Amino acid sequence: MDYVSALVPPTVMAIAFTFLIRTLIRSQGGVNKAKEDAVVDAALSGAQPPAQRSGGTAKRA
């Protein structure tokens, strides 16, 4: 019976991982995709520093 107790935890983890991946794939896209994309775009634009404005010409390295 030791082999049963050795195989149960990996089997349970494999089943749980399968359901996790299935849930992640099914939640992609759908009705709220545009709303989620807008939220991500707003967060990314807020995280980027604004461009520095110089008097005309920019220095190039």
PQR file with spaces between the fields and no chain letter, atoms N, CA, C, O and H, PARSE charges and radii, in Angstrom:
ATOM       1  N    MET     1       0.811   -1.203    0.000 -0.4000 1.5000
ATOM       2  CA   MET     1       0.000    0.000    0.000 -0.0000 2.0000
ATOM       3  C    MET     1       0.852    1.263    0.000  0.5500 1.7000
ATOM       4  O    MET     1       0.329    2.367   -0.152 -0.5500 1.4000
ATOM       5  N    ASP     2       2.155    1.105    0.169 -0.4000 1.5000
ATOM       6  CA   ASP     2       3.021    2.279    0.144 -0.0000 2.0000
ATOM       7  C    ASP     2       3.021    2.940   -1.231  0.5500 1.7000
ATOM       8  O    ASP     2       3.160    4.159   -1.338 -0.5500 1.4000
ATOM       9  H    ASP     2       2.579    0.208    0.292  0.4000 1.0000
ATOM      10  N    TYR     3       2.866    2.143   -2.273 -0.4000 1.5000
ATOM      11  CA   TYR     3       2.877    2.730   -3.618 -0.0000 2.0000
ATOM      12  C    TYR     3       1.641    3.598   -3.847  0.5500 1.7000
ATOM      13  O    TYR     3       1.714    4.577   -4.591 -0.5500 1.4000
ATOM      14  H    TYR     3       2.753    1.153   -2.187  0.4000 1.0000
ATOM      15  N    VAL     4       0.512    3.267   -3.230 -0.4000 1.5000
ATOM      16  CA   VAL     4      -0.692    4.097   -3.371 -0.0000 2.0000
ATOM      17  C    VAL     4      -0.468    5.443   -2.690  0.5500 1.7000
ATOM      18  O    VAL     4      -0.776    6.488   -3.263 -0.5500 1.4000
ATOM      19  H    VAL     4       0.452    2.472   -2.626  0.4000 1.0000
ATOM      20  N    SER     5       0.061    5.420   -1.484 -0.4000 1.5000
ATOM      21  CA   SER     5       0.300    6.683   -0.779 -0.0000 2.0000
ATOM      22  C    SER     5       1.399    7.498   -1.450  0.5500 1.7000
ATOM      23  O    SER     5       1.449    8.715   -1.274 -0.5500 1.4000
ATOM      24  H    SER     5       0.311    4.571   -1.019  0.4000 1.0000
ATOM      25  N    ALA     6       2.279    6.859   -2.211 -0.4000 1.5000
ATOM      26  CA   ALA     6       3.317    7.588   -2.940 -0.0000 2.0000
ATOM      27  C    ALA     6       2.774    8.198   -4.228  0.5500 1.7000
ATOM      28  O    ALA     6       3.297    9.211   -4.692 -0.5500 1.4000
ATOM      29  H    ALA     6       2.238    5.870   -2.354  0.4000 1.0000
ATOM      30  N    LEU     7       1.749    7.612   -4.808 -0.4000 1.5000
ATOM      31  CA   LEU     7       1.211    8.105   -6.073 -0.0000 2.0000
ATOM      32  C    LEU     7       0.076    9.111   -5.918  0.5500 1.7000
ATOM      33  O    LEU     7      -0.205    9.862   -6.852 -0.5500 1.4000
ATOM      34  H    LEU     7       1.323    6.790   -4.431  0.4000 1.0000
ATOM      35  N    VAL     8      -0.577    9.144   -4.771 -0.4000 1.5000
ATOM      36  CA   VAL     8      -1.731   10.028   -4.594 -0.0000 2.0000
ATOM      37  C    VAL     8      -1.343   11.511   -4.663  0.5500 1.7000
ATOM      38  O    VAL     8      -1.984   12.240   -5.420 -0.5500 1.4000
ATOM      39  H    VAL     8      -0.349    8.533   -4.012  0.4000 1.0000
ATOM      40  N    PRO     9      -0.348   12.002   -3.931 -0.5600 1.5000
ATOM      41  CA   PRO     9      -0.044   13.444   -4.004  0.2800 2.0000
ATOM      42  C    PRO     9       0.323   13.934   -5.407  0.5500 1.7000
ATOM      43  O    PRO     9      -0.194   14.972   -5.820 -0.5500 1.4000
ATOM      44  N    PRO    10       1.192   13.242   -6.167 -0.5600 1.5000
ATOM      45  CA   PRO    10       1.473   13.733   -7.518  0.2800 2.0000
ATOM      46  C    PRO    10       0.246   13.698   -8.429  0.5500 1.7000
ATOM      47  O    PRO    10       0.081   14.565   -9.288 -0.5500 1.4000
ATOM      48  N    THR    11      -0.606   12.704   -8.241 -0.4000 1.5000
ATOM      49  CA   THR    11      -1.815   12.617   -9.062 -0.0000 2.0000
ATOM      50  C    THR    11      -2.754   13.770   -8.751  0.5500 1.7000
ATOM      51  O    THR    11      -3.315   14.378   -9.663 -0.5500 1.4000
ATOM      52  H    THR    11      -0.473   12.000   -7.544  0.4000 1.0000
ATOM      53  N    VAL    12      -2.930   14.074   -7.475 -0.4000 1.5000
ATOM      54  CA   VAL    12      -3.798   15.187   -7.085 -0.0000 2.0000
ATOM      55  C    VAL    12      -3.227   16.501   -7.607  0.5500 1.7000
ATOM      56  O    VAL    12      -3.980   17.346   -8.092 -0.5500 1.4000
ATOM      57  H    VAL    12      -2.475   13.580   -6.734  0.4000 1.0000
ATOM      58  N    MET    13      -1.927   16.688   -7.519 -0.4000 1.5000
ATOM      59  CA   MET    13      -1.310   17.919   -8.013 -0.0000 2.0000
ATOM      60  C    MET    13      -1.439   18.033   -9.526  0.5500 1.7000
ATOM      61  O    MET    13      -1.658   19.130  -10.040 -0.5500 1.4000
ATOM      62  H    MET    13      -1.316   16.002   -7.125  0.4000 1.0000
ATOM      63  N    ALA    14      -1.308   16.929  -10.247 -0.4000 1.5000
ATOM      64  CA   ALA    14      -1.457   16.961  -11.705 -0.0000 2.0000
ATOM      65  C    ALA    14      -2.877   17.327  -12.096  0.5500 1.7000
ATOM      66  O    ALA    14      -3.081   18.094  -13.038 -0.5500 1.4000
ATOM      67  H    ALA    14      -1.129   16.038   -9.830  0.4000 1.0000
ATOM      68  N    ILE    15      -3.857   16.792  -11.391 -0.4000 1.5000
ATOM      69  CA   ILE    15      -5.257   17.127  -11.685 -0.0000 2.0000
ATOM      70  C    ILE    15      -5.527   18.590  -11.366  0.5500 1.7000
ATOM      71  O    ILE    15      -6.180   19.281  -12.148 -0.5500 1.4000
ATOM      72  H    ILE    15      -3.691   16.170  -10.626  0.4000 1.0000
ATOM      73  N    ALA    16      -5.034   19.070  -10.233 -0.4000 1.5000
ATOM      74  CA   ALA    16      -5.228   20.476   -9.870 -0.0000 2.0000
ATOM      75  C    ALA    16      -4.553   21.395  -10.879  0.5500 1.7000
ATOM      76  O    ALA    16      -5.124   22.420  -11.254 -0.5500 1.4000
ATOM      77  H    ALA    16      -4.503   18.508   -9.598  0.4000 1.0000
ATOM      78  N    PHE    17      -3.357   21.049  -11.322 -0.4000 1.5000
ATOM      79  CA   PHE    17      -2.650   21.863  -12.304 -0.0000 2.0000
ATOM      80  C    PHE    17      -3.404   21.894  -13.628  0.5500 1.7000
ATOM      81  O    PHE    17      -3.473   22.934  -14.283 -0.5500 1.4000
ATOM      82  H    PHE    17      -2.894   20.217  -11.017  0.4000 1.0000
ATOM      83  N    THR    18      -3.965   20.759  -14.020 -0.4000 1.5000
ATOM      84  CA   THR    18      -4.757   20.701  -15.252 -0.0000 2.0000
ATOM      85  C    THR    18      -5.957   21.627  -15.176  0.5500 1.7000
ATOM      86  O    THR    18      -6.246   22.352  -16.129 -0.5500 1.4000
ATOM      87  H    THR    18      -3.909   19.914  -13.488  0.4000 1.0000
ATOM      88  N    PHE    19      -6.659   21.610  -14.051 -0.4000 1.5000
ATOM      89  CA   PHE    19      -7.816   22.499  -13.892 -0.0000 2.0000
ATOM      90  C    PHE    19      -7.389   23.965  -13.837  0.5500 1.7000
ATOM      91  O    PHE    19      -8.108   24.832  -14.334 -0.5500 1.4000
ATOM      92  H    PHE    19      -6.425   21.021  -13.277  0.4000 1.0000
ATOM      93  N    LEU    20      -6.237   24.252  -13.243 -0.4000 1.5000
ATOM      94  CA   LEU    20      -5.743   25.626  -13.206 -0.0000 2.0000
ATOM      95  C    LEU    20      -5.452   26.143  -14.609  0.5500 1.7000
ATOM      96  O    LEU    20      -5.864   27.248  -14.965 -0.5500 1.4000
ATOM      97  H    LEU    20      -5.654   23.548  -12.840  0.4000 1.0000
ATOM      98  N    ILE    21      -4.749   25.353  -15.399 -0.4000 1.5000
ATOM      99  CA   ILE    21      -4.442   25.753  -16.769 -0.0000 2.0000
ATOM     100  C    ILE    21      -5.720   25.906  -17.581  0.5500 1.7000
ATOM     101  O    ILE    21      -5.849   26.846  -18.365 -0.5500 1.4000
ATOM     102  H    ILE    21      -4.414   24.457  -15.109  0.4000 1.0000
ATOM     103  N    ARG    22      -6.657   24.997  -17.401 -0.4000 1.5000
ATOM     104  CA   ARG    22      -7.936   25.072  -18.114 -0.0000 2.0000
ATOM     105  C    ARG    22      -8.673   26.364  -17.764  0.5500 1.7000
ATOM     106  O    ARG    22      -9.236   27.018  -18.642 -0.5500 1.4000
ATOM     107  H    ARG    22      -6.552   24.233  -16.764  0.4000 1.0000
ATOM     108  N    THR    23      -8.668   26.731  -16.482 -0.4000 1.5000
ATOM     109  CA   THR    23      -9.328   27.962  -16.047 -0.0000 2.0000
ATOM     110  C    THR    23      -8.646   29.187  -16.640  0.5500 1.7000
ATOM     111  O    THR    23      -9.315   30.123  -17.077 -0.5500 1.4000
ATOM     112  H    THR    23      -8.211   26.199  -15.769  0.4000 1.0000
ATOM     113  N    LEU    24      -7.314   29.184  -16.655 -0.4000 1.5000
ATOM     114  CA   LEU    24      -6.583   30.322  -17.221 -0.0000 2.0000
ATOM     115  C    LEU    24      -6.881   30.480  -18.705  0.5500 1.7000
ATOM     116  O    LEU    24      -7.078   31.597  -19.183 -0.5500 1.4000
ATOM     117  H    LEU    24      -6.770   28.424  -16.300  0.4000 1.0000
ATOM     118  N    ILE    25      -6.916   29.390  -19.426 -0.4000 1.5000
ATOM     119  CA   ILE    25      -7.175   29.463  -20.864 -0.0000 2.0000
ATOM     120  C    ILE    25      -8.598   29.914  -21.141  0.5500 1.7000
ATOM     121  O    ILE    25      -8.828   30.712  -22.050 -0.5500 1.4000
ATOM     122  H    ILE    25      -6.756   28.482  -19.038  0.4000 1.0000
ATOM     123  N    ARG    26      -9.550   29.416  -20.375 -0.4000 1.5000
ATOM     124  CA   ARG    26     -10.950   29.776  -20.613 -0.0000 2.0000
ATOM     125  C    ARG    26     -11.244   31.217  -20.232  0.5500 1.7000
ATOM     126  O    ARG    26     -12.183   31.808  -20.765 -0.5500 1.4000
ATOM     127  H    ARG    26      -9.363   28.768  -19.637  0.4000 1.0000
ATOM     128  N    SER    27     -10.460   31.806  -19.318 -0.4000 1.5000
ATOM     129  CA   SER    27     -10.731   33.172  -18.896 -0.0000 2.0000
ATOM     130  C    SER    27     -10.100   34.204  -19.829  0.5500 1.7000
ATOM     131  O    SER    27     -10.320   35.402  -19.652 -0.5500 1.4000
ATOM     132  H    SER    27      -9.697   31.326  -18.886  0.4000 1.0000
ATOM     133  N    GLN    28      -9.328   33.769  -20.809 -0.4000 1.5000
ATOM     134  CA   GLN    28      -8.716   34.696  -21.761 -0.0000 2.0000
ATOM     135  C    GLN    28      -9.752   35.127  -22.785  0.5500 1.7000
ATOM     136  O    GLN    28     -10.549   34.314  -23.253 -0.5500 1.4000
ATOM     137  H    GLN    28      -9.149   32.796  -20.954  0.4000 1.0000
ATOM     138  N    GLY    29      -9.737   36.393  -23.127 -0.4000 1.5000
ATOM     139  CA   GLY    29     -10.663   36.893  -24.141 -0.0000 2.0000
ATOM     140  C    GLY    29     -12.063   37.023  -23.580  0.5500 1.7000
ATOM     141  O    GLY    29     -12.253   37.258  -22.386 -0.5500 1.4000
ATOM     142  H    GLY    29      -9.090   37.053  -22.747  0.4000 1.0000
ATOM     143  N    GLY    30     -13.021   36.871  -24.441 -0.4000 1.5000
ATOM     144  CA   GLY    30     -14.410   36.941  -23.997 -0.0000 2.0000
ATOM     145  C    GLY    30     -14.950   38.355  -24.022  0.5500 1.7000
ATOM     146  O    GLY    30     -14.417   39.245  -24.683 -0.5500 1.4000
ATOM     147  H    GLY    30     -12.867   36.680  -25.411  0.4000 1.0000
ATOM     148  N    VAL    31     -16.026   38.525  -23.277 -0.4000 1.5000
ATOM     149  CA   VAL    31     -16.771   39.776  -23.291 -0.0000 2.0000
ATOM     150  C    VAL    31     -15.970   40.925  -22.688  0.5500 1.7000
ATOM     151  O    VAL    31     -16.033   42.047  -23.190 -0.5500 1.4000
ATOM     152  H    VAL    31     -16.459   37.802  -22.740  0.4000 1.0000
ATOM     153  N    ASN    32     -15.229   40.666  -21.634 -0.4000 1.5000
ATOM     154  CA   ASN    32     -14.535   41.735  -20.914 -0.0000 2.0000
ATOM     155  C    ASN    32     -13.118   41.990  -21.413  0.5500 1.7000
ATOM     156  O    ASN    32     -12.366   42.715  -20.762 -0.5500 1.4000
ATOM     157  H    ASN    32     -15.178   39.754  -21.227  0.4000 1.0000
ATOM     158  N    LYS    33     -12.737   41.419  -22.542 -0.4000 1.5000
ATOM     159  CA   LYS    33     -11.361   41.568  -23.029 -0.0000 2.0000
ATOM     160  C    LYS    33     -11.011   43.027  -23.286  0.5500 1.7000
ATOM     161  O    LYS    33      -9.925   43.467  -22.912 -0.5500 1.4000
ATOM     162  H    LYS    33     -13.349   40.830  -23.071  0.4000 1.0000
ATOM     163  N    ALA    34     -11.894   43.779  -23.908 -0.4000 1.5000
ATOM     164  CA   ALA    34     -11.609   45.186  -24.204 -0.0000 2.0000
ATOM     165  C    ALA    34     -11.441   45.988  -22.920  0.5500 1.7000
ATOM     166  O    ALA    34     -10.568   46.852  -22.836 -0.5500 1.4000
ATOM     167  H    ALA    34     -12.777   43.421  -24.211  0.4000 1.0000
ATOM     168  N    LYS    35     -12.271   45.706  -21.923 -0.4000 1.5000
ATOM     169  CA   LYS    35     -12.178   46.420  -20.657 -0.0000 2.0000
ATOM     170  C    LYS    35     -10.866   46.081  -19.948  0.5500 1.7000
ATOM     171  O    LYS    35     -10.216   46.965  -19.391 -0.5500 1.4000
ATOM     172  H    LYS    35     -12.980   45.004  -21.992  0.4000 1.0000
ATOM     173  N    GLU    36     -10.477   44.808  -19.967 -0.4000 1.5000
ATOM     174  CA   GLU    36      -9.229   44.403  -19.333 -0.0000 2.0000
ATOM     175  C    GLU    36      -8.036   45.019  -20.059  0.5500 1.7000
ATOM     176  O    GLU    36      -7.083   45.461  -19.417 -0.5500 1.4000
ATOM     177  H    GLU    36     -11.005   44.090  -20.420  0.4000 1.0000
ATOM     178  N    ASP    37      -8.079   45.052  -21.390 -0.4000 1.5000
ATOM     179  CA   ASP    37      -6.990   45.653  -22.154 -0.0000 2.0000
ATOM     180  C    ASP    37      -6.872   47.143  -21.856  0.5500 1.7000
ATOM     181  O    ASP    37      -5.763   47.671  -21.773 -0.5500 1.4000
ATOM     182  H    ASP    37      -8.853   44.693  -21.911  0.4000 1.0000
ATOM     183  N    ALA    38      -8.004   47.825  -21.695 -0.4000 1.5000
ATOM     184  CA   ALA    38      -7.975   49.253  -21.388 -0.0000 2.0000
ATOM     185  C    ALA    38      -7.349   49.503  -20.017  0.5500 1.7000
ATOM     186  O    ALA    38      -6.595   50.460  -19.843 -0.5500 1.4000
ATOM     187  H    ALA    38      -8.905   47.397  -21.763  0.4000 1.0000
ATOM     188  N    VAL    39      -7.657   48.654  -19.055 -0.4000 1.5000
ATOM     189  CA   VAL    39      -7.084   48.800  -17.718 -0.0000 2.0000
ATOM     190  C    VAL    39      -5.575   48.593  -17.762  0.5500 1.7000
ATOM     191  O    VAL    39      -4.828   49.346  -17.139 -0.5500 1.4000
ATOM     192  H    VAL    39      -8.269   47.876  -19.197  0.4000 1.0000
ATOM     193  N    VAL    40      -5.129   47.593  -18.483 -0.4000 1.5000
ATOM     194  CA   VAL    40      -3.690   47.324  -18.591 -0.0000 2.0000
ATOM     195  C    VAL    40      -2.987   48.467  -19.313  0.5500 1.7000
ATOM     196  O    VAL    40      -1.912   48.893  -18.892 -0.5500 1.4000
ATOM     197  H    VAL    40      -5.736   46.981  -18.990  0.4000 1.0000
ATOM     198  N    ASP    41      -3.580   48.970  -20.396 -0.4000 1.5000
ATOM     199  CA   ASP    41      -2.975   50.089  -21.122 -0.0000 2.0000
ATOM     200  C    ASP    41      -2.867   51.325  -20.236  0.5500 1.7000
ATOM     201  O    ASP    41      -1.859   52.030  -20.274 -0.5500 1.4000
ATOM     202  H    ASP    41      -4.454   48.624  -20.738  0.4000 1.0000
ATOM     203  N    ALA    42      -3.904   51.592  -19.435 -0.4000 1.5000
ATOM     204  CA   ALA    42      -3.870   52.746  -18.542 -0.0000 2.0000
ATOM     205  C    ALA    42      -2.791   52.567  -17.477  0.5500 1.7000
ATOM     206  O    ALA    42      -2.096   53.523  -17.133 -0.5500 1.4000
ATOM     207  H    ALA    42      -4.723   51.018  -19.404  0.4000 1.0000
ATOM     208  N    ALA    43      -2.647   51.358  -16.957 -0.4000 1.5000
ATOM     209  CA   ALA    43      -1.627   51.113  -15.940 -0.0000 2.0000
ATOM     210  C    ALA    43      -0.226   51.251  -16.529  0.5500 1.7000
ATOM     211  O    ALA    43       0.669   51.804  -15.891 -0.5500 1.4000
ATOM     212  H    ALA    43      -3.211   50.581  -17.236  0.4000 1.0000
ATOM     213  N    LEU    44      -0.041   50.748  -17.748 -0.4000 1.5000
ATOM     214  CA   LEU    44       1.278   50.862  -18.377 -0.0000 2.0000
ATOM     215  C    LEU    44       1.617   52.300  -18.725  0.5500 1.7000
ATOM     216  O    LEU    44       2.764   52.718  -18.564 -0.5500 1.4000
ATOM     217  H    LEU    44      -0.768   50.299  -18.266  0.4000 1.0000
ATOM     218  N    SER    45       0.653   53.059  -19.194 -0.4000 1.5000
ATOM     219  CA   SER    45       0.940   54.447  -19.542 -0.0000 2.0000
ATOM     220  C    SER    45       1.213   55.273  -18.292  0.5500 1.7000
ATOM     221  O    SER    45       1.984   56.231  -18.351 -0.5500 1.4000
ATOM     222  H    SER    45      -0.278   52.720  -19.325  0.4000 1.0000
ATOM     223  N    GLY    46       0.607   54.931  -17.174 -0.4000 1.5000
ATOM     224  CA   GLY    46       0.879   55.619  -15.922 -0.0000 2.0000
ATOM     225  C    GLY    46       2.232   55.249  -15.351  0.5500 1.7000
ATOM     226  O    GLY    46       2.831   56.039  -14.621 -0.5500 1.4000
ATOM     227  H    GLY    46      -0.019   54.153  -17.126  0.4000 1.0000
ATOM     228  N    ALA    47       2.727   54.058  -15.670 -0.4000 1.5000
ATOM     229  CA   ALA    47       4.008   53.604  -15.132 -0.0000 2.0000
ATOM     230  C    ALA    47       5.191   54.159  -15.908  0.5500 1.7000
ATOM     231  O    ALA    47       6.299   54.228  -15.375 -0.5500 1.4000
ATOM     232  H    ALA    47       2.240   53.416  -16.263  0.4000 1.0000
ATOM     233  N    GLN    48       4.978   54.555  -17.157 -0.4000 1.5000
ATOM     234  CA   GLN    48       6.071   55.073  -17.970 -0.0000 2.0000
ATOM     235  C    GLN    48       6.280   56.555  -17.657  0.5500 1.7000
ATOM     236  O    GLN    48       5.317   57.311  -17.531 -0.5500 1.4000
ATOM     237  H    GLN    48       4.078   54.499  -17.590  0.4000 1.0000
ATOM     238  N    PRO    49       7.551   56.968  -17.530 -0.5600 1.5000
ATOM     239  CA   PRO    49       7.809   58.381  -17.256  0.2800 2.0000
ATOM     240  C    PRO    49       7.480   59.225  -18.486  0.5500 1.7000
ATOM     241  O    PRO    49       7.685   58.782  -19.616 -0.5500 1.4000
ATOM     242  N    PRO    50       6.975   60.427  -18.270 -0.5600 1.5000
ATOM     243  CA   PRO    50       6.665   61.286  -19.418  0.2800 2.0000
ATOM     244  C    PRO    50       7.937   61.695  -20.151  0.5500 1.7000
ATOM     245  O    PRO    50       9.012   61.766  -19.555 -0.5500 1.4000
ATOM     246  N    ALA    51       7.810   61.958  -21.423 -0.4000 1.5000
ATOM     247  CA   ALA    51       8.959   62.355  -22.233 -0.0000 2.0000
ATOM     248  C    ALA    51       9.431   63.733  -21.785  0.5500 1.7000
ATOM     249  O    ALA    51       8.628   64.624  -21.506 -0.5500 1.4000
ATOM     250  H    ALA    51       6.937   61.900  -21.907  0.4000 1.0000
ATOM     251  N    GLN    52      10.751   63.886  -21.724 -0.4000 1.5000
ATOM     252  CA   GLN    52      11.292   65.180  -21.325 -0.0000 2.0000
ATOM     253  C    GLN    52      11.189   66.139  -22.500  0.5500 1.7000
ATOM     254  O    GLN    52      11.531   65.807  -23.635 -0.5500 1.4000
ATOM     255  H    GLN    52      11.403   63.163  -21.951  0.4000 1.0000
ATOM     256  N    ARG    53      10.716   67.316  -22.199 -0.4000 1.5000
ATOM     257  CA   ARG    53      10.584   68.327  -23.254 -0.0000 2.0000
ATOM     258  C    ARG    53      11.775   69.274  -23.164  0.5500 1.7000
ATOM     259  O    ARG    53      12.026   69.891  -22.129 -0.5500 1.4000
ATOM     260  H    ARG    53      10.438   67.586  -21.277  0.4000 1.0000
ATOM     261  N    SER    54      12.496   69.370  -24.266 -0.4000 1.5000
ATOM     262  CA   SER    54      13.621   70.289  -24.292 -0.0000 2.0000
ATOM     263  C    SER    54      13.256   71.476  -25.181  0.5500 1.7000
ATOM     264  O    SER    54      12.200   71.485  -25.812 -0.5500 1.4000
ATOM     265  H    SER    54      12.293   68.869  -25.107  0.4000 1.0000
ATOM     266  N    GLY    55      14.117   72.453  -25.224 -0.4000 1.5000
ATOM     267  CA   GLY    55      13.847   73.680  -25.960 -0.0000 2.0000
ATOM     268  C    GLY    55      13.832   73.503  -27.465  0.5500 1.7000
ATOM     269  O    GLY    55      13.531   74.471  -28.163 -0.5500 1.4000
ATOM     270  H    GLY    55      14.976   72.446  -24.711  0.4000 1.0000
ATOM     271  N    GLY    56      14.118   72.399  -27.986 -0.4000 1.5000
ATOM     272  CA   GLY    56      14.095   72.213  -29.439 -0.0000 2.0000
ATOM     273  C    GLY    56      14.823   70.972  -29.869  0.5500 1.7000
ATOM     274  O    GLY    56      14.212   70.018  -30.349 -0.5500 1.4000
ATOM     275  H    GLY    56      14.362   71.613  -27.419  0.4000 1.0000
ATOM     276  N    THR    57      16.132   70.978  -29.699 -0.4000 1.5000
ATOM     277  CA   THR    57      16.904   69.832  -30.147 -0.0000 2.0000
ATOM     278  C    THR    57      17.201   68.936  -28.963  0.5500 1.7000
ATOM     279  O    THR    57      17.430   69.403  -27.847 -0.5500 1.4000
ATOM     280  H    THR    57      16.628   71.753  -29.309  0.4000 1.0000
ATOM     281  N    ALA    58      17.192   67.683  -29.217 -0.4000 1.5000
ATOM     282  CA   ALA    58      17.481   66.712  -28.160 -0.0000 2.0000
ATOM     283  C    ALA    58      18.929   66.235  -28.307  0.5500 1.7000
ATOM     284  O    ALA    58      19.449   66.132  -29.418 -0.5500 1.4000
ATOM     285  H    ALA    58      17.005   67.304  -30.123  0.4000 1.0000
ATOM     286  N    LYS    59      19.565   65.950  -27.182 -0.4000 1.5000
ATOM     287  CA   LYS    59      20.930   65.432  -27.226 -0.0000 2.0000
ATOM     288  C    LYS    59      20.902   63.982  -27.664  0.5500 1.7000
ATOM     289  O    LYS    59      20.035   63.204  -27.265 -0.5500 1.4000
ATOM     290  H    LYS    59      19.143   66.034  -26.280  0.4000 1.0000
ATOM     291  N    ARG    60      21.856   63.646  -28.479 -0.4000 1.5000
ATOM     292  CA   ARG    60      21.992   62.247  -28.896 -0.0000 2.0000
ATOM     293  C    ARG    60      23.348   61.748  -28.473  0.5500 1.7000
ATOM     294  O    ARG    60      24.353   62.448  -28.599 -0.5500 1.4000
ATOM     295  H    ARG    60      22.560   64.278  -28.803  0.4000 1.0000
ATOM     296  N    ALA    61      23.368   60.541  -27.974 -0.4000 1.5000
ATOM     297  CA   ALA    61      24.648   59.999  -27.492 -0.0000 2.0000
ATOM     298  C    ALA    61      25.363   59.250  -28.577  0.5500 1.7000
ATOM     299  O    ALA    61      26.455   58.727  -28.351 -0.5500 1.4000
ATOM     300  H    ALA    61      22.552   59.973  -27.871  0.4000 1.0000
